[in-house]
Amino acid sequence: MMRVAHQAMTWFGWWEKKKMPVNVERLLEEVREAGYEGVELGGSAATLGPPRQLRDLLAVSELELAAWAVGVTAAPSPANTDEYRRDIDYAAQMEVKTIMVCGGFLGEGGRRTTFDEDYQVFAENLNAAADYAKQYGQTIAYHPHRGCIVETGEEVDRLLKFKPRVGLCPDTGHLAAVRSDPAALIRRYPAKIILMHMKDFDAKTRNFTELGQGTAGLDFKAIRDALREIRYNGWLVVERDDPPIPAVESAKISRRFLRLLGL
């Protein structure tokens, strides 16, 4: 049975736009108000407070932690080992078992690479993070992302050639942005899909948007059907970058859309 969560970045983005302070308690209240069962968070005590305090807030909100967002760099230097280990340590204290890794930015203004060596180095970096997370019983779900070393479905194939010990977290919006088919990727790697990010994409503005509001022709019914075919029973995590409306209203629009899909 698939369950639906929301990524916290939507709230952080809205508050930053409005120059409002971060309020984790309010964030969790609004995620629940919008109709979600879980939340995906990221970071450490610097932004979220002590783990015990966050666990108490989650208990009050009756939300589950779907996953924890962590970044891993692609290039051999500078490595961000200390940073991602800190975040993984915090996630362990929150008893999170799925680490959503978004990374592979090459540090040169979104430069694309044609070199197998870059993919091999990134696979090695992912393996180092996976080995560190394994001590806590955590599994990494790698998120292909626009502007990084792995954007397209074909680049996912290229990365996996080097056998990183990770699962996948396809993102419907990021794949649409580079004209890749999320449903095809899901069917190609059924055993690898351990987390899903759900967002829509406006091909005219090149911006992400709420589910059902995009113009890129994303076939969410096909995505739903592909997930059902592989018997996926994990989290669907809705995500909206830089919302132009209050985060809770954005979250409600996407939740209504998923209900129309029977999710």
N, C-alpha and C positions, 0 to 999 in steps of 0.2 A: 504494500500500500504506500503510494507516494504521499509525502507530506510537504507542506509549503512553508518556507521561511523567507525572511527578508534580510538583505545585507544592510548593516548599520551605516555604510558610507553615504547613503541617501540623506540621512539626518545630518551627518557631519558636513556634507556639502551644502545643504540648505542653511545650516547655522553659520557656516563660514561666510556664505554669500550675504547673510543678514547681519554679520558681525555679532552673533549671539554666542554665549558661552555653551560649552558642551554640558549636557544634562543627561547622564546615562539612565537615570530613573525615568525621566520623561520619554526618552527614546524607547525603552522597553514597554512602557504603558501604551505608546502610540502604535508600536508594532502589533501588540495584542488587540488594540482597538480596531486596527485595520483588518483583522481577521486572520492573522498568521499564527501558526503553531510554534514557530521557532525563529531564531535570529542567528545570523552569521556575524561574528565580531572579529576584530583583529587588533593587534597592538599589545600593550603591556600595562603595568601599574601606572605608568606616567600619564596615560589618558583615561584609563578605566578604573583606577583605584585598586586597593588590595583585593586579591582573589576572593577572600571570605565575604567582603562587602558586596562584590558583584554576584556571588552565588546567592546571597540573601535577596538581592534585587530580582534576580531571575526567578527565585522561588515565589516571590510575591506576584510577579507578572504571569506566572504559570507558563513561561516560555521555555523551550528546550534550546540548547546550543547545537545548531546544525553543523557548524564547522568553524575553524579558526583561520583567518587570512594571514599569510606570511609571504614575504618576498625573498626570492633567491636570485642572485645575479648570474649573468651569463659569462662574462669575461673572466679570465684567470685572475685579474687584479683590477680594481681593488675588490676583494671578496667581502661579503657581508656576513661572514660566519657568526661573529659575536651577536649581531643584530637578530638573525633568524633563530639562533639558539635561545636568546633571551625570550623571544616571543613563543617559541615552542615550550620552553620551561613554564611560562605563564599559562599556556593552554593546558599543559599537563595538570596544573593545579586546579584548573576548571574542569578536569576530567573529559576533555574533548578528544575524540578519537580520529577525527578527520581534519587534516591540515590542508587547506586550500592554498596552493602555492601559485601566485601570480608573479612571473618574473621572466628574465631573459632579455631585459632591455640592454642594448649594447652600448649605451652611453654616448652615442654620436648622433643625436637628433633623430632617432628612429631609423638609423641605417639598417638596411636589409643585408643579409649575408648570403653568399653563395658557396661558402667554404664548409666542407664536412667537418673540418677541425673545430669550428665554432660550435657545431651541434654536439660533437663528442665532448668538448669541455663542459658544455651546459649539462649534458647527461651526467657527467661525473659530479658536477656541483649538486645536481638533484639527488644523486645517490648518496652524497655525503649528508645532505639534509635528511634523506629517508632513513639512513643508518642512525642518525642522532634521534629522530622521532621514534624509531622502533623501540628504544628502551622504555618508552611510555606506552607502548602498544598502539601508537598512532600510525596512520597511513596517510601518505601524501596524495592529493588529487591535483594534478597539474592543469592549470587554466591557460589555454592559448589566448593571446591578447593582442589586439591591434597595436602595432608599433614596436613589437618585440621580435625576438628571433623565431618564434613559432606563432604565426598568425593563421595560416590556412590549413585546411585538412591535409594537403600535401606536405606541409612542413611538420605536421604532427607525425605523419609517416616517417619523415626524415629523422626526427628526433628519436622515435621509437626504434629505429634501426640500431641505435646504440644501447638499447635495452636498459633504459633507466628504470629503477625499481619503484615505479610510481603508478598510480591510477590516473584517470583523466577526469577533468571537470570542464566539459564543453560549455561554451557561453554562446547562446543563440545570437545575441546581438553582435558580438565581436566576429563571429563566423560570417554573419550576413554582411558585415562591413567590408569583408575581403572576398565576398562572393563565393563563400564555401557553404555547403549544405549540411546543417547540423544533423538532420535525420540520417543522411548517408554516413556521417562520421560515427554516430551512435551504433548503427548496424554493423559498421566495419570493425568496431572494437567493443563488442558487447560485454566482455569480461573486464574491461578496463574502466567502464563508466561507474564511478563511485560517488559522483556529485554532479549536479546540473545547475548552471546559472541561467536564469531566464531574463532576457531583456529584449527590447525591440529597437529598430534602427530606422532613422529617417534618411533615406538616400539623397534627398534634396539638400538638407542642411549638413549632412554627415555627422549628425549627433544621435546619441541614444535617446530613447523615449520610453514611455510607459507601454506595457504590453497591449497590443491591439491598436496602437497609435502610429506605428511606423509606416513607411512607404517602400520598404525594400522587398516586399513580397514574401516575407517570412511565413512559411506554412506551419503554423503551430499545431494544427491537427495532425500533420504528418510527423512532427516531432513527438507529440503525445503518443501516436500509434507506434512509432519506433521504440519508444521507452517501454510501452506495454509489451511489444514483441520480445524484447530482451528480458522481460520480467524485472525491470528496474523497480526497486522498492525503497530507494533512498530519498534524500531531500531535493526539492526544487527550490532554489534560492533566487528570489526576485531581486534585481539590482537596477538602480537608476542613478546614473552619474549626473551630478550638477542639475538637480531638478529646478524648473522655473516656477514651481508652485510648492507650497509646504509639503514636506516629506510625507506626512501622514495622508494627505490627499492623493499624492502620487501613488503611494502604496495601496490605497483603496481602489484606484482605477485598475491597477494590475491584478489585484485579487479578484475583482468582479470578472475580469476577462478570463482568468483561470477557471473560475466557477462555471462559466459558460462552456468551457472545454471539459467539464466534469472532473476537474482537478481541485 
